[in-house]
Amino acid sequence: MTEPLDSDLTPAQRVDDIPRILRALRLAVQEALWRHRLAGNPVAIWKDGRVKWVQPEDIPVPEDEGRA
């Protein structure tokens, strides 16, 4: 089954579609991490109650996702 187009859903239905929202957020985070790694920029994470910087080479993102 394919997902309906956004235009097929009411605003209330879109807000209530939590699985779809979470998928979109995960994809956005993966894209941001990939771009940081590609640009050589570290990212900040929260770990053990503190902010920690992750260097670009240590950012865990799949390498072959079809990006150019």
Backbone as ProteinMPNN parsed JSONL, in Angstrom:
{"seq_chain_A": "MTEPLDSDLTPAQRVDDIPRILRALRLAVQEALWRHRLAGNPVAIWKDGRVKWVQPEDIPVPEDEGRA", "coords_chain_A": {"N_chain_A": [[0.839, -1.178, 0.0], [0.574, 2.186, -0.83], [1.608, 5.386, 0.48], [-0.708, 8.016, 1.081], [-0.923, 11.043, -0.833], [0.16, 14.233, 0.446], [-1.746, 16.158, -0.12], [-4.063, 14.717, -0.107], [-4.749, 14.372, 2.495], [-6.2, 15.706, 5.457], [-5.245, 18.598, 7.426], [-5.393, 17.868, 10.151], [-5.242, 15.075, 9.997], [-2.663, 14.769, 8.994], [-1.117, 15.745, 11.134], [-1.727, 13.844, 13.032], [-0.501, 11.573, 12.09], [1.741, 9.956, 13.316], [3.773, 7.864, 12.896], [4.581, 8.445, 10.25], [5.553, 11.054, 10.542], [7.712, 10.58, 12.29], [9.339, 8.977, 10.634], [10.013, 10.87, 8.681], [11.46, 12.691, 10.23], [13.621, 11.061, 11.059], [14.852, 10.594, 8.576], [15.584, 13.218, 7.932], [17.453, 13.784, 9.95], [19.417, 11.856, 9.35], [20.219, 12.836, 6.853], [21.239, 15.362, 7.584], [23.373, 14.579, 9.25], [24.931, 13.201, 7.378], [25.576, 15.304, 5.63], [27.083, 16.963, 7.344], [29.246, 15.276, 7.856], [30.286, 14.985, 5.25], [31.021, 17.646, 4.736], [32.986, 17.931, 6.575], [32.474, 18.779, 9.143], [32.107, 18.795, 12.679], [29.612, 17.324, 14.905], [27.366, 18.102, 17.562], [26.419, 16.156, 20.347], [24.282, 14.827, 22.925], [25.424, 13.215, 25.689], [25.685, 11.099, 28.427], [24.799, 13.088, 30.186], [26.098, 15.36, 29.335], [27.326, 17.684, 26.848], [28.791, 16.506, 23.936], [31.286, 16.529, 21.443], [31.277, 15.143, 18.235], [33.542, 14.029, 15.973], [33.886, 14.531, 12.404], [34.755, 12.182, 11.005], [33.926, 10.228, 12.71], [31.204, 10.217, 12.704], [28.316, 8.34, 12.615], [27.048, 7.239, 9.808], [25.386, 5.626, 7.103], [27.371, 4.802, 4.324], [26.84, 4.264, 1.572], [24.252, 5.374, 0.274], [23.274, 6.134, -2.106], [23.867, 8.755, -2.635], [25.296, 11.58, -4.261]], "CA_chain_A": [[0.0, 0.0, 0.0], [1.356, 3.413, -0.881], [1.129, 6.449, 1.354], [-1.457, 9.037, 0.344], [-0.265, 12.328, -1.01], [-0.2, 15.197, 1.48], [-2.965, 16.87, -0.505], [-5.197, 13.844, 0.16], [-4.976, 14.338, 3.934], [-6.525, 16.971, 6.114], [-4.175, 18.975, 8.354], [-5.505, 17.065, 11.374], [-4.747, 13.735, 9.689], [-1.206, 14.845, 8.876], [-0.565, 15.909, 12.475], [-1.952, 12.596, 13.758], [0.249, 10.47, 11.476], [3.005, 9.936, 14.05], [4.816, 7.067, 12.23], [5.073, 9.169, 9.074], [6.345, 12.175, 11.052], [8.97, 10.041, 12.807], [10.161, 8.588, 9.473], [10.54, 12.093, 8.068], [12.486, 13.228, 11.127], [14.809, 10.205, 10.97], [15.51, 10.876, 7.298], [16.188, 14.551, 8.012], [18.652, 13.676, 10.79], [20.426, 11.142, 8.56], [20.72, 13.765, 5.83], [22.062, 16.378, 8.252], [24.626, 13.94, 9.662], [25.708, 12.935, 6.168], [26.111, 16.58, 5.139], [28.146, 17.385, 8.263], [30.405, 14.418, 7.603], [30.818, 15.35, 3.935], [31.642, 18.969, 4.824], [34.082, 17.904, 7.541], [32.063, 19.506, 10.345], [31.67, 17.945, 13.782], [28.254, 17.523, 15.403], [27.24, 18.01, 19.012], [25.428, 15.219, 20.835], [24.111, 14.803, 24.365], [25.793, 11.887, 26.159], [26.033, 11.032, 29.844], [24.501, 14.347, 30.845], [26.987, 16.433, 28.863], [27.456, 17.861, 25.407], [30.026, 15.914, 23.418], [31.48, 16.758, 20.011], [31.642, 13.966, 17.44], [34.306, 14.467, 14.813], [33.246, 14.085, 11.155], [35.093, 10.803, 10.649], [33.269, 9.332, 13.668], [29.751, 10.33, 12.571], [27.825, 7.069, 12.089], [26.039, 7.301, 8.753], [25.673, 4.681, 6.009], [28.161, 5.428, 3.265], [26.3, 4.122, 0.22], [22.798, 5.579, 0.196], [22.95, 6.658, -3.419], [24.096, 10.205, -2.708], [26.449, 11.942, -5.102]], "C_chain_A": [[0.882, 1.238, 0.0], [0.756, 4.453, 0.05], [0.36, 7.468, 0.523], [-0.632, 10.308, 0.202], [-0.708, 13.27, 0.091], [-1.501, 15.91, 1.156], [-4.224, 16.036, -0.252], [-5.58, 13.815, 1.635], [-5.372, 15.714, 4.461], [-5.356, 17.342, 7.029], [-4.215, 18.14, 9.644], [-4.979, 15.65, 11.156], [-3.223, 13.724, 9.586], [-0.549, 14.945, 10.239], [-0.681, 14.603, 13.268], [-1.154, 11.411, 13.212], [1.664, 10.409, 12.071], [4.071, 9.073, 13.363], [5.421, 7.789, 11.015], [5.951, 10.351, 9.485], [7.704, 11.68, 11.548], [9.899, 9.586, 11.684], [10.802, 9.814, 8.84], [11.642, 12.701, 8.926], [13.767, 12.396, 11.075], [15.58, 10.47, 9.679], [16.213, 12.23, 7.321], [17.46, 14.521, 8.847], [19.759, 12.947, 10.037], [21.05, 12.054, 7.516], [21.64, 14.819, 6.447], [23.402, 15.79, 8.694], [25.52, 13.679, 8.461], [26.35, 14.226, 5.633], [27.227, 17.105, 6.036], [29.417, 16.572, 8.008], [31.086, 14.796, 6.289], [31.562, 16.68, 3.98], [32.81, 19.004, 5.804], [33.759, 18.665, 8.818], [31.671, 18.531, 11.447], [30.212, 18.235, 14.14], [28.276, 17.388, 16.92], [26.142, 17.01, 19.352], [25.336, 15.354, 22.35], [24.404, 13.382, 24.822], [26.234, 11.97, 27.613], [25.861, 12.373, 30.549], [25.369, 15.519, 30.427], [26.936, 16.533, 27.348], [28.808, 17.303, 24.993], [30.105, 16.178, 21.918], [31.922, 15.466, 19.351], [32.32, 14.485, 16.179], [33.714, 13.856, 13.538], [33.524, 12.622, 10.804], [34.434, 9.775, 11.579], [31.744, 9.398, 13.597], [29.229, 9.057, 11.922], [26.698, 7.248, 11.087], [26.397, 6.269, 7.683], [26.349, 5.41, 4.848], [27.494, 5.363, 1.892], [24.77, 4.181, 0.232], [22.401, 6.219, -1.12], [23.116, 8.169, -3.533], [25.33, 10.469, -3.549], [27.244, 13.04, -4.441]], "O_chain_A": [[1.842, 1.314, 0.766], [-0.433, 4.417, 0.369], [0.736, 7.753, -0.614], [0.241, 10.598, 1.02], [-1.813, 13.14, 0.618], [-2.276, 16.231, 2.058], [-5.326, 16.581, -0.19], [-6.633, 13.284, 1.987], [-4.922, 16.743, 3.957], [-4.553, 16.475, 7.372], [-3.167, 17.753, 10.161], [-4.337, 15.086, 12.042], [-2.572, 12.782, 10.037], [0.471, 14.299, 10.482], [0.185, 14.299, 14.088], [-1.143, 10.346, 13.829], [2.645, 10.763, 11.416], [5.209, 9.529, 13.255], [6.631, 7.739, 10.794], [6.973, 10.619, 8.853], [8.731, 12.292, 11.257], [11.112, 9.783, 11.766], [11.986, 9.803, 8.505], [12.648, 13.175, 8.4], [14.867, 12.946, 11.05], [16.808, 10.559, 9.687], [17.313, 12.369, 6.787], [18.446, 15.166, 8.49], [20.915, 13.368, 10.076], [22.265, 12.044, 7.318], [22.694, 15.13, 5.893], [24.445, 16.424, 8.532], [26.728, 13.91, 8.518], [27.516, 14.234, 5.238], [28.217, 17.64, 5.537], [30.519, 17.119, 7.952], [32.31, 14.912, 6.225], [32.605, 16.834, 3.345], [33.544, 19.991, 5.861], [34.663, 19.144, 9.502], [30.98, 17.547, 11.186], [29.65, 19.253, 13.735], [29.092, 16.661, 17.485], [25.076, 17.007, 18.737], [26.22, 15.933, 22.981], [23.726, 12.443, 24.404], [27.057, 12.81, 27.979], [26.669, 12.749, 31.398], [25.376, 16.557, 31.088], [26.552, 15.588, 26.659], [29.833, 17.588, 25.613], [29.105, 16.063, 21.209], [32.82, 14.779, 19.837], [31.749, 15.271, 15.422], [33.11, 12.785, 13.587], [32.627, 11.907, 10.357], [34.393, 8.586, 11.262], [31.063, 8.706, 14.353], [29.636, 8.715, 10.811], [25.536, 7.391, 11.465], [27.574, 6.06, 7.39], [25.933, 6.5, 4.454], [27.58, 6.322, 1.125], [24.095, 3.151, 0.202], [21.314, 6.784, -1.238], [22.558, 8.788, -4.439], [26.282, 9.689, -3.55], [28.252, 13.487, -4.988]]}, "name": "protein", "num_of_chains": 1, "seq": "MTEPLDSDLTPAQRVDDIPRILRALRLAVQEALWRHRLAGNPVAIWKDGRVKWVQPEDIPVPEDEGRA"}
